[in-house]
Amino acid sequence: MTVTPPFTPHPMHEVRAHTFSRPGDGYLAALGYLQIGTGVLSLTMSLMALTQAMLSHSEFLNPATAFSHSSNPIDRVIAAYVILQLTFGWLAGSLQVAAGISCLRSRRPRLVLAASVLSLANFPHGTLAAILTLHGLSRPEIVPPQGKDSDGSHAIP
């Protein structure tokens, strides 16, 4: 009977770094992971709040009831934002996750653009991710003109 030695990890000089084929791929990968992270955060928070509201305080989902508790305009804006996050935060989070996956795969520039524009209203974390993504989509070194790669193939960001 032979005894196998315990697992030994590879030495660090044998570990290969990921190489990017085009300029801007690293920024695009960072945007993808940022979009996925903020999307999961939005999705989780929205679904937790929506579940809580449905189980115990369903009057929070009724705009007339929510606005009746607020007397000044700032309170009404806050109430509107909370209702918006409760009802549509899961959708914004899902779109951010899809946009992040699209950035990682260098596909679907229109989806990434639409998700980023919608994420501008998802304050604060979605707004930051959207601003960085829109900035990246506007840079020619990250996204070639008309969404075409240097060899003429369609890629996106």
C-alpha positions as CSV (number, residue, x, y, z in Angstrom):
1,M,0.0,0.0,0.0
2,T,1.4,3.4,-1.0
3,V,0.9,6.5,1.0
4,T,0.2,9.7,-1.0
5,P,2.0,12.8,0.2
6,P,-0.2,15.6,1.5
7,F,-1.3,18.3,-1.0
8,T,1.4,20.8,-1.7
9,P,0.4,24.1,-3.4
10,H,2.2,25.4,-6.4
11,P,5.0,27.8,-5.8
12,M,4.2,31.4,-6.4
13,H,6.5,31.7,-9.4
14,E,4.3,29.1,-11.2
15,V,1.0,31.0,-10.7
16,R,0.0,32.7,-13.9
17,A,-1.7,36.1,-13.9
18,H,-4.7,36.6,-16.1
19,T,-3.7,38.4,-19.3
20,F,-6.0,40.8,-21.1
21,S,-6.2,40.8,-24.8
22,R,-7.2,44.4,-25.3
23,P,-6.5,47.7,-23.6
24,G,-9.3,48.4,-21.1
25,D,-10.1,44.8,-20.4
26,G,-8.9,45.1,-16.8
27,Y,-11.1,48.2,-16.2
28,L,-14.0,46.3,-17.8
29,A,-13.4,43.3,-15.5
30,A,-13.3,45.6,-12.5
31,L,-16.6,47.2,-13.6
32,G,-18.1,43.8,-14.0
33,Y,-17.3,42.7,-10.5
34,L,-18.4,46.1,-9.1
35,Q,-21.7,45.8,-10.9
36,I,-22.3,42.3,-9.6
37,G,-21.4,43.3,-6.1
38,T,-23.7,46.3,-6.0
39,G,-26.4,44.3,-7.7
40,V,-26.3,41.5,-5.2
41,L,-26.3,44.1,-2.4
42,S,-29.4,45.9,-3.9
43,L,-31.1,42.6,-4.6
44,T,-30.6,41.3,-1.0
45,M,-31.6,44.5,0.7
46,S,-34.7,45.0,-1.4
47,L,-35.9,41.4,-1.0
48,M,-35.3,41.5,2.8
49,A,-37.2,44.7,3.1
50,L,-40.0,43.6,0.8
51,T,-40.3,40.3,2.8
52,Q,-40.5,42.3,6.0
53,A,-43.0,44.7,4.6
54,M,-45.2,41.9,3.3
55,L,-45.1,39.9,6.5
56,S,-45.7,42.5,9.1
57,H,-46.1,46.1,7.8
58,S,-47.8,45.8,4.4
59,E,-49.1,49.4,4.8
60,F,-45.6,50.6,3.8
61,L,-46.2,49.3,0.3
62,N,-49.3,51.5,-0.1
63,P,-48.2,55.0,-1.2
64,A,-51.3,56.7,0.3
65,T,-50.5,55.3,3.7
66,A,-46.8,56.0,3.5
67,F,-47.4,59.6,2.5
68,S,-50.0,60.2,5.2
69,H,-47.3,59.7,7.8
70,S,-45.1,62.5,6.4
71,S,-46.0,66.1,6.7
72,N,-43.2,68.0,5.0
73,P,-41.8,67.7,1.4
74,I,-38.5,66.1,2.5
75,D,-40.3,63.4,4.4
76,R,-42.5,62.7,1.3
77,V,-39.4,62.4,-0.9
78,I,-37.9,60.0,1.5
79,A,-41.1,58.0,1.7
80,A,-41.2,57.9,-2.1
81,Y,-37.6,56.7,-2.3
82,V,-38.3,53.9,0.3
83,I,-41.4,52.8,-1.6
84,L,-39.4,52.8,-4.9
85,Q,-36.6,50.7,-3.3
86,L,-39.0,48.3,-1.8
87,T,-40.9,47.7,-5.0
88,F,-38.3,48.0,-7.7
89,G,-34.9,47.6,-5.9
90,W,-34.9,43.9,-6.7
91,L,-35.2,44.7,-10.4
92,A,-32.4,47.3,-10.3
93,G,-30.2,44.7,-8.5
94,S,-31.0,42.0,-11.1
95,L,-30.1,44.4,-13.9
96,Q,-26.8,45.3,-12.2
97,V,-25.9,41.6,-11.9
98,A,-26.8,41.1,-15.6
99,A,-24.7,44.1,-16.6
100,G,-21.8,42.9,-14.5
101,I,-21.9,39.5,-16.2
102,S,-22.1,41.3,-19.6
103,C,-19.1,43.4,-18.7
104,L,-17.1,40.3,-17.8
105,R,-18.0,38.6,-21.1
106,S,-17.6,41.8,-23.1
107,R,-21.1,41.5,-24.5
108,R,-24.4,43.5,-24.7
109,P,-23.4,47.1,-24.5
110,R,-27.0,48.3,-24.6
111,L,-27.9,46.2,-21.6
112,V,-24.9,47.6,-19.7
113,L,-25.8,51.2,-20.7
114,A,-29.5,50.8,-19.8
115,A,-28.7,49.1,-16.4
116,S,-26.3,51.9,-15.6
117,V,-28.7,54.6,-16.4
118,L,-31.4,53.0,-14.2
119,S,-28.8,52.4,-11.4
120,L,-28.2,56.2,-11.2
121,A,-31.4,56.3,-9.1
122,N,-30.2,53.4,-6.8
123,F,-28.5,55.7,-4.3
124,P,-25.8,55.5,-3.0
125,H,-24.0,52.3,-4.1
126,G,-25.8,51.8,-7.4
127,T,-25.2,55.5,-8.3
128,L,-21.4,55.1,-7.8
129,A,-21.2,51.9,-9.8
130,A,-23.4,53.5,-12.6
131,I,-21.1,56.6,-12.8
132,L,-18.0,54.5,-13.0
133,T,-19.6,52.3,-15.7
134,L,-20.9,55.2,-17.7
135,H,-17.5,56.8,-17.5
136,G,-15.9,53.5,-18.7
137,L,-18.4,53.2,-21.6
138,S,-17.4,56.6,-22.8
139,R,-13.7,55.9,-23.0
140,P,-12.5,54.8,-26.4
141,E,-9.6,52.8,-25.0
142,I,-12.1,50.7,-23.0
143,V,-14.9,50.5,-25.6
144,P,-13.9,50.9,-29.2
145,P,-15.9,53.3,-31.4
146,Q,-19.3,51.9,-32.5
147,G,-18.7,48.9,-30.2
148,K,-16.3,47.3,-32.6
149,D,-13.0,45.7,-31.8
150,S,-9.8,46.5,-33.6
151,D,-10.3,43.5,-35.9
152,G,-13.9,44.7,-36.8
153,S,-15.7,42.1,-34.7
154,H,-18.5,43.3,-32.4
155,A,-17.6,43.5,-28.8
156,I,-18.4,45.8,-26.2
157,P,-17.3,47.1,-23.8
